[in-house]
Amino acid sequence: MIYKIFFISNSLVRIDFSPIFKIDSDISTFQKNVCEFFPDMGLEPTITVFENIQENTKKFESVKPSIIWKFSNNEKDKLLTLSVNYLAIENFKYSNYEDFRSLVKTILKHFEESYEAPDITKFGLRYINHIVLDSGNPFEWGNYIKSFLTYTIDNFFEEKTDISRAMSQIQLQKEDYKIIFNFGLNNSEFPAKISRKEYILDFDCRTTDAPTKNIMEYLNTFHDKIETLFEMSIERGLREEMEKIDE
């Protein structure tokens, strides 16, 4: 099934790699390659902590001045961040997976062309669904969210109007990756009491085994798993809000 409307407020891909110090001083080739998608560029001076492991297994940390390069599109709804040890692609206006995947694939291609194949240490995909409805009791989600995710709110507190935040977390450990699932009433007006009907479904897949498998294969795997978990989490009412279309 596909939807006309998404509640995805942020889709994020992040790749961590062994430090490439050339990034601090030479950004021109990469900037030229990605300017079609991210024409605006800025920089942010920062301090980066690097961990050095000596032969005697003792760990030492070194602190060095560094730069975080930030690229964005004209609408400011897509952001590309590059530092000496990570690259992140964020999309704040999600349309469909095919477009998002194509963007990630293109940026990774340009990155590898500019700095050669990086030594990847971590890879992650995260979807944050910020579900906001115009009306209704902010504590009643029975027609939208599965009851096993709202059980505490539905059954534990008698004085629901006193709640200012109610978030929960489940972590799943797969063979070669893990899933961090945060869900509940995050409350964008915190620390004020909850007054708006909004719910968070936040799925974060991560792996440290990225070098053993193609990044794009992991991206597909993570997307499919998150999509499955999302469908398991919602009820018919939310699908109607999203205007489900059967394929």
Secondary structure as UniProt FT lines:
FT   STRAND          2..3
FT   STRAND          8..17
FT   HELIX           22..25
FT   HELIX           28..34
FT   TURN            35..37
FT   STRAND          40..53
FT   TURN            55..56
FT   STRAND          59..72
FT   TURN            74..75
FT   STRAND          78..82
FT   STRAND          86..91
FT   HELIX           97..115
FT   STRAND          120..133
FT   TURN            138..139
FT   TURN            142..144
FT   HELIX           147..155
FT   HELIX           160..162
FT   STRAND          166..173
FT   STRAND          178..185
FT   TURN            188..191
FT   STRAND          197..207
FT   HELIX           210..212
FT   HELIX           215..233
FT   HELIX           236..241
FT   TURN            242..243
FT   STRAND          244..245
//
